[in-house]
């Protein structure tokens, strides 16, 4: 395994771990969402690392290229295609989450999850 | 006629986009949504079984390794997909029909979400590509969150955000699991991955393979609402409009079986896989019914009962024999219908009383006899009372666990069924049979006729599948034989 690939894998693992920590333990919803983005990006980076090929070329067959040379030297294109799709979905999820946070911030005036996402039955009792 | 296979996804997807774009034309939107919803159960019935290769890329032989591989996304359409997609289509039609008649001015985004969710679960069930499944799993989560947030029920935004935050942890975990499988096999096609595992090209005991199982399994628990996600799953049902909740639970059931069948094909050689599925299923059965017993909000009560019923499905699949998996899948089909019937029925009560607390209700049998009787039959079907459909699938599950040499699981399944019966009868008595509280006003509001119609249609299917279970079990059994 190339050193670059190893470094990418370690980075992705670090992103996932940091993301999980902040998503689980940090109370501020924006920081929680940043943590969630870290997890998503860690997963994406991991998949990119799978397609990495030391000294490889971009997997686009250009006119005049020798196909057997291309097959031997091109990076594996599937992970890149998957990551592209995954980034788009991640962005949509992030947008929806932030939109919900905006609505809830207007209602509660705080970004603390222990206030805005407390057990709804308790919230109902509190309202009463 | 395999061209119809992708249409099962394309039609609701395009309809969702068009409705969202042209929702300002209220009458045209209503007519269009009705017609498209009517087409949804028809397409799978009209379609022939077979495979659809996107872009026309059929499987090819790799000359170097002599292994067949799938270069493009493949949709596989068999009896199982046909029956589930047709039922999902019927349910979408009924829910859209109820929604269209309930409101004068329809919401384009809400209809968009209903159709989007249907398209997403249909794709999850059809696809033979694990990443494609993941993409629609994410789209489904967005649709589910939207359906909950769009309801006018208090605290629906909070519940939607909670579900989304948990989902945003579950989804990347599943993606990582898929990444590990890709790293091991170089493919995201389930048939190719399963062939690589079963032909010994992948070491099934390697830590990376086991880690991929753990990560995808975590995503499956989230999608299915099995413990530890049972509370949030029942929560989103209670915060959605009742007809929306009827559709949401069907999305959960179909996504649950879609993912577990993919996992089964890849990981069935690992004994730990079946142990995990059975363990979490039993946990769901016990927790679901126990928590349902303590609820006073009847929407939440059905939500927990639905989670308990999911445990029965997982149990059948986890036992791993042809008969057990058939029983589990039959139970899944029954749960879609029965729980939808209960949600719509109790939704009719909410509509008539504006009350969800069982302690404040009573004497409804005299005011809404049709709804009361249909709900009673649905509740009995869920508890597994003969000759209704729930009885047939639960009997099969009990027989399957006995055949597999686990009499204790059979006893547990029977006890959970009895507990379900107790929960339902207790709620039914409180709402329909005990004297009406003085402060409850019932005279003014009628139950919408579309709701009665929807309940009637679903009730006929419950009775039909109870009396003639072979209509579906024979076909499901053939499908299971194929994957085993």
Interface residues (C-beta under 8 A of the other chain):
Chain A: X16 X20 X23 X29 X32 X33 X36 X39 X40 X42 X43 X44 X46 X47 X50 X76 X78 X79 X82 X85 X86 X89 X92 X93 X96 X97 X100 X101 X103 X104 X107 X116 X117 X120 X123 X124
Chain B: X131 X135 X138 X139 X141 X142 X145 X146 X149 X154 X155 X157 X158 X159 X160 X161 X162 X164 X165 X167 X168 X169 X171 X172 X173 X175 X176 X179 X182 X183 X186 X187 X188 X235 X239
